[in-house]
């Protein structure tokens, strides 16, 4: 059961009855499994299930506060310790890592975990429409007593306020049928999606390519033209010459921002490897592993903000990344014209 209510500026509420859970014996530990939930937290913390929430907010607003009310508590006594979250490692790691043991600062404290049943307030934007992201925990666990409280209902109230930095002011708001369909598939309160009826207008497919390969990529444009798409081919050299930016990836993204503001872009193809069209290296850290330059093209498709609000050398740090892309993006790498032709043949005959 799902109930929501929405006001222009004020509150958005969301209520969901949770599904069944299963407590599984795993050696010296027990684990909790729940459909639609995922484990969230730091290594060594109790591995409790959390439920992700995605709520559409009124256009021009952002989330400022979250209140979580949990009801229908069932009191259980676990006969074994709840398993701890395991440290994450790269798949390429050669040696087998040791299992992460329970964090004593939590497991030896006679108190309920988690102290806060939500992960905070986070607003992202899809085509100018604000979406609130968070996760809530339908459990309370005391590792000393072994007591587990399992709640059957979680009610979330999100406070909203006017967003002075809304993407609306940058021309990124889309109010067409395609945007409506994407929102309905993306949020937990689809009944609150506006009833847009206008069709998309302008270019909806962009191919960025090396100008020396125009003849090789032209059949792709022709193919999608016949399928009803409005396709633009744009040489990477023209983008560098016509758009400003501190680096070539910034110039490419500024081009796509300008095109998206005046067209209903749905797909972008980067036709070339990184020596033809550069990637933006993004920062990420998982456990003790850090990588400051993960090759990623989502930087080109997610157009809110600049991915580097503090102006350092790390792009996409926590709170900087826009993880809701405005359009689908893909890349085709090739070594020679034969590989381009083979790709087009497979695509055409698929």
C-alpha positions as CSV (number, residue, x, y, z in Angstrom):
1,X,0.0,0.0,0.0
2,X,1.4,3.4,-0.9
3,X,-0.1,6.8,0.0
4,X,1.4,10.2,-0.9
5,X,0.4,13.8,-0.7
6,X,2.1,16.9,-2.2
7,X,2.0,20.6,-1.8
8,X,3.7,23.3,-3.9
9,X,6.0,24.4,-1.0
10,X,5.5,22.6,2.3
11,X,5.6,18.9,2.7
12,X,5.6,15.7,0.7
13,X,4.6,12.5,2.6
14,X,5.1,8.9,1.7
15,X,3.8,5.8,3.4
16,X,4.6,2.2,2.6
17,X,3.8,-1.1,4.2
18,X,6.8,-3.3,4.2
19,X,7.0,-6.9,2.9
20,X,8.0,-10.0,4.7
21,X,11.4,-10.5,6.2
22,X,13.6,-13.6,6.7
23,X,16.2,-14.3,9.3
24,X,18.9,-16.6,8.0
25,X,21.6,-18.5,10.0
26,X,25.1,-17.9,8.7
27,X,27.6,-19.7,10.8
28,X,28.3,-17.7,14.0
29,X,26.0,-14.9,12.8
30,X,22.4,-14.3,11.6
31,X,21.4,-12.1,8.7
32,X,18.2,-10.4,7.8
33,X,16.8,-10.4,4.2
34,X,13.9,-8.3,3.0
35,X,12.6,-8.0,-0.6
36,X,13.4,-4.6,-2.1
37,X,15.9,-3.7,0.6
38,X,19.6,-3.3,0.6
39,X,22.4,-3.3,3.2
40,X,23.7,0.2,3.9
41,X,26.5,1.5,6.1
42,X,30.1,1.3,6.9
43,X,32.2,-1.9,7.2
44,X,31.8,-3.4,10.7
45,X,28.4,-2.0,11.3
46,X,25.3,-4.3,11.7
47,X,24.1,-5.4,8.3
48,X,20.5,-4.2,8.5
49,X,18.2,-3.8,5.5
50,X,17.4,-0.3,4.3
51,X,14.7,0.8,1.9
52,X,15.5,3.4,-0.8
53,X,13.1,6.3,-1.4
54,X,12.7,8.4,-4.5
55,X,10.0,11.1,-4.2
56,X,9.1,13.7,-6.8
57,X,8.9,17.2,-5.4
58,X,7.2,20.3,-6.8
59,X,9.1,22.1,-9.5
60,X,11.3,24.9,-8.2
61,X,11.7,23.3,-4.7
62,X,14.2,21.2,-2.8
63,X,14.1,19.0,0.2
64,X,15.2,20.6,3.5
65,X,14.3,18.1,6.2
66,X,13.1,14.6,6.7
67,X,11.0,13.1,9.5
68,X,10.5,9.3,9.8
69,X,7.7,7.7,11.8
70,X,7.8,3.9,12.2
71,X,4.8,1.9,13.4
72,X,3.7,-1.7,14.0
73,X,6.8,-2.9,15.9
74,X,7.4,-6.6,16.3
75,X,9.9,-7.5,19.1
76,X,12.3,-10.3,18.3
77,X,15.2,-11.9,20.2
78,X,18.1,-13.0,18.0
79,X,20.0,-16.1,19.3
80,X,23.1,-15.1,17.4
81,X,24.9,-11.8,16.6
82,X,23.7,-9.9,13.5
83,X,26.4,-10.2,10.8
84,X,28.6,-7.1,10.3
85,X,28.9,-5.3,6.9
86,X,31.9,-6.6,5.0
87,X,34.7,-4.4,3.7
88,X,34.4,-3.9,-0.1
89,X,37.4,-4.7,-2.3
90,X,38.1,-4.4,-6.1
91,X,37.2,-7.6,-8.0
92,X,40.8,-7.6,-9.4
93,X,42.3,-8.0,-5.9
94,X,44.5,-11.0,-6.0
95,X,44.7,-12.1,-2.4
96,X,41.6,-13.2,-0.4
97,X,40.8,-10.5,2.1
98,X,40.0,-11.3,5.8
99,X,36.4,-11.1,6.9
100,X,35.4,-7.9,8.6
101,X,34.7,-8.3,12.3
102,X,32.0,-6.4,14.2
103,X,32.8,-2.8,15.2
104,X,33.2,-3.0,19.0
105,X,32.1,0.6,19.5
106,X,28.7,-0.5,18.2
107,X,28.4,-4.2,19.1
108,X,29.6,-3.6,22.8
109,X,27.3,-0.7,23.4
110,X,24.0,-1.3,25.0
111,X,22.0,1.0,22.7
112,X,19.8,0.9,19.7
113,X,21.4,0.9,16.2
114,X,20.9,2.9,14.0
115,X,20.7,6.1,16.0
116,X,19.1,7.8,13.0
117,X,16.7,5.7,10.9
118,X,17.4,7.6,7.6
119,X,20.4,8.6,5.5
120,X,19.6,12.3,5.3
121,X,18.3,14.8,2.8
122,X,19.4,14.7,-0.8
123,X,17.8,16.4,-3.8
124,X,18.7,15.5,-7.5
125,X,17.0,16.6,-10.7
126,X,15.7,14.8,-13.7
127,X,15.1,17.2,-16.6
128,X,14.6,20.1,-14.1
129,X,12.2,18.1,-11.8
130,X,13.5,17.8,-8.2
131,X,13.6,14.2,-6.8
132,X,14.2,13.6,-3.1
133,X,16.5,10.6,-2.4
134,X,17.1,8.9,0.9
135,X,16.9,5.5,2.6
136,X,15.1,4.4,5.8
137,X,15.7,1.5,8.1
138,X,12.6,-0.4,9.3
139,X,14.6,-2.1,12.1
140,X,16.2,-1.2,15.5
141,X,18.9,-3.5,16.8
142,X,20.6,-3.7,20.2
143,X,23.7,-5.8,19.8
144,X,24.2,-6.3,23.5
145,X,20.7,-7.6,24.3
146,X,20.2,-9.2,20.9
147,X,16.8,-7.5,20.6
148,X,15.5,-6.6,17.2
149,X,12.5,-4.4,16.6
150,X,10.9,-4.9,13.1
151,X,8.5,-2.2,12.0
152,X,5.7,-3.0,9.5
153,X,5.1,0.6,8.4
154,X,7.4,3.5,7.7
155,X,6.0,7.0,7.1
156,X,8.3,9.7,5.7
157,X,7.5,13.4,5.7
158,X,9.8,15.6,3.6
159,X,9.9,19.4,4.2
160,X,10.4,21.4,1.0
161,X,11.4,25.0,0.3
162,X,12.0,27.2,-2.7
163,X,15.2,26.2,-4.5
164,X,17.1,29.4,-5.6
165,X,19.5,27.2,-7.7
166,X,16.8,25.2,-9.4
167,X,17.8,23.9,-12.9
168,X,14.6,25.7,-14.1
169,X,16.5,29.0,-14.3
170,X,19.1,27.4,-16.5
171,X,16.6,26.2,-19.1
172,X,16.8,22.5,-18.2
173,X,13.2,22.0,-17.3
174,X,11.4,19.7,-19.8
175,X,7.6,19.4,-19.8
176,X,6.8,16.9,-22.5
177,X,5.4,13.4,-22.8
178,X,8.9,11.7,-22.8
179,X,9.8,13.5,-19.6
180,X,6.5,12.5,-18.0
181,X,7.1,8.8,-18.9
182,X,10.6,8.9,-17.5
183,X,9.4,10.4,-14.2
184,X,6.6,7.8,-13.8
185,X,9.2,5.1,-14.2
186,X,11.7,6.8,-11.8
187,X,9.8,7.8,-8.7
188,X,7.8,6.2,-5.9
189,X,5.0,8.7,-6.2
190,X,4.1,8.5,-9.9
191,X,0.6,9.8,-9.3
192,X,2.1,13.2,-8.6
193,X,3.8,13.4,-12.0
194,X,2.4,16.4,-14.0
195,X,0.2,15.4,-16.9
196,X,2.3,16.7,-19.8
197,X,0.8,16.2,-23.2
198,X,3.2,18.1,-25.5
199,X,5.5,16.0,-27.8
200,X,9.2,16.4,-27.8
201,X,10.7,18.9,-30.2
202,X,14.0,19.5,-31.9
203,X,17.0,17.1,-32.0
204,X,16.6,13.9,-29.9
205,X,19.8,12.1,-31.0
206,X,23.3,13.6,-31.1
207,X,26.4,11.8,-32.6
208,X,29.7,13.4,-31.5
209,X,32.5,12.2,-33.8
210,X,35.9,12.9,-35.3
211,X,35.4,15.1,-38.4
212,X,37.8,12.8,-40.4
213,X,35.2,10.0,-40.0
214,X,32.1,11.7,-41.3
215,X,31.6,9.3,-44.1
216,X,32.0,6.3,-41.8
217,X,29.4,7.5,-39.3
218,X,26.9,9.0,-41.8
219,X,25.1,5.6,-42.2
220,X,24.2,5.7,-38.5
221,X,22.5,9.0,-38.9
222,X,20.6,7.7,-41.9
223,X,19.5,4.6,-40.0
224,X,18.0,6.6,-37.1
225,X,16.5,9.2,-39.4
226,X,14.5,6.4,-41.0
227,X,13.4,5.2,-37.6
228,X,11.9,8.6,-36.8
229,X,14.6,10.3,-34.9
230,X,15.9,13.8,-35.5
231,X,19.7,13.2,-35.5
232,X,22.5,15.8,-35.3
233,X,26.1,14.9,-36.2
234,X,28.6,17.2,-34.5
235,X,32.3,17.0,-35.0
236,X,34.4,17.1,-31.8
237,X,36.6,19.7,-33.5
238,X,33.7,22.1,-33.9
239,X,32.7,21.7,-30.3
240,X,36.3,22.7,-29.2
241,X,36.2,25.7,-31.5
242,X,32.7,27.0,-30.6
243,X,32.3,26.3,-26.9
244,X,34.2,27.7,-23.9
245,X,35.5,25.7,-21.0
246,X,38.6,25.2,-18.8
247,X,39.2,21.8,-20.4
248,X,37.9,19.7,-23.4
249,X,35.5,17.7,-21.2
250,X,34.0,20.9,-19.9
251,X,33.6,22.2,-23.5
252,X,31.8,19.0,-24.5
253,X,29.5,19.2,-21.5
254,X,28.7,22.9,-22.1
255,X,27.8,22.0,-25.7
256,X,25.4,19.3,-24.5
257,X,23.9,21.7,-21.9
258,X,23.2,24.3,-24.6
259,X,21.7,21.7,-26.9
260,X,19.6,20.2,-24.2
261,X,18.2,23.6,-23.2
262,X,16.8,24.0,-26.7
263,X,16.1,20.4,-27.8
264,X,14.5,17.3,-26.4
265,X,17.8,15.3,-26.4
266,X,17.2,11.6,-25.5
267,X,20.3,9.9,-26.7
268,X,24.0,10.9,-27.2
269,X,26.6,8.7,-28.9
270,X,30.3,9.4,-28.3
271,X,31.8,7.9,-31.5
272,X,35.4,7.3,-30.5
273,X,37.7,6.1,-27.8
274,X,39.2,8.5,-25.2
275,X,41.9,9.7,-27.5
276,X,39.2,11.0,-29.8
277,X,36.6,12.1,-27.1
278,X,38.1,12.4,-23.6
279,X,36.5,11.1,-20.5
280,X,36.0,12.9,-17.2
281,X,37.8,11.0,-14.5
282,X,35.6,10.8,-11.3
283,X,36.6,10.4,-7.7
284,X,35.4,7.4,-5.6
285,X,36.3,5.8,-2.4
286,X,35.1,2.4,-1.1
287,X,36.5,1.2,2.2
288,X,40.3,1.6,2.0
289,X,40.3,1.8,-1.8
290,X,40.4,5.2,-3.5
291,X,40.4,6.1,-7.2
292,X,40.6,9.7,-8.3
293,X,40.1,9.2,-12.0
294,X,37.5,6.5,-12.8
295,X,36.6,6.8,-16.5
296,X,33.0,7.9,-16.7
297,X,30.7,9.4,-19.3
298,X,27.8,10.1,-17.0
299,X,29.5,13.5,-16.5
300,X,28.3,14.4,-20.0
301,X,24.7,13.2,-19.5
302,X,24.0,14.6,-16.0
303,X,23.8,18.3,-16.5
304,X,23.1,19.8,-13.1
305,X,25.9,21.6,-11.3
306,X,29.6,21.3,-12.4
307,X,30.7,18.1,-10.6
308,X,33.4,20.1,-8.8
309,X,31.9,22.7,-6.6
310,X,35.0,23.1,-4.4
311,X,37.2,23.7,-7.4
312,X,39.9,21.1,-6.4
313,X,41.4,18.4,-8.6
314,X,38.8,15.7,-7.7
315,X,35.6,15.5,-9.7
316,X,32.4,13.9,-8.5
317,X,33.2,13.9,-4.7
318,X,30.4,13.2,-2.3
319,X,27.7,15.8,-2.8
320,X,29.1,17.0,-6.1
321,X,27.9,14.3,-8.5
322,X,24.7,14.5,-10.4
323,X,23.5,10.9,-10.6
324,X,20.3,11.5,-12.5
325,X,21.2,11.8,-16.2
326,X,19.0,13.9,-18.5
327,X,19.5,11.5,-21.4
328,X,21.1,8.1,-22.3
329,X,24.7,8.2,-23.3
330,X,26.9,5.6,-24.9
331,X,30.4,5.3,-26.5
332,X,31.7,3.2,-29.4
333,X,35.4,2.6,-29.5
334,X,37.2,1.5,-32.6
335,X,40.7,1.0,-34.0
336,X,40.0,1.5,-37.7
337,X,37.2,1.9,-40.3
338,X,36.6,-1.8,-40.5
339,X,35.6,-1.9,-36.9
340,X,33.2,1.0,-37.4
341,X,31.6,-0.8,-40.4
342,X,31.3,-4.0,-38.3
343,X,29.6,-2.1,-35.5
344,X,27.1,-0.5,-37.9
345,X,26.4,-3.8,-39.6
346,X,25.6,-5.4,-36.2
347,X,23.4,-2.5,-35.2
348,X,21.5,-2.5,-38.5
349,X,20.9,-6.2,-38.5
350,X,20.0,-6.5,-34.8
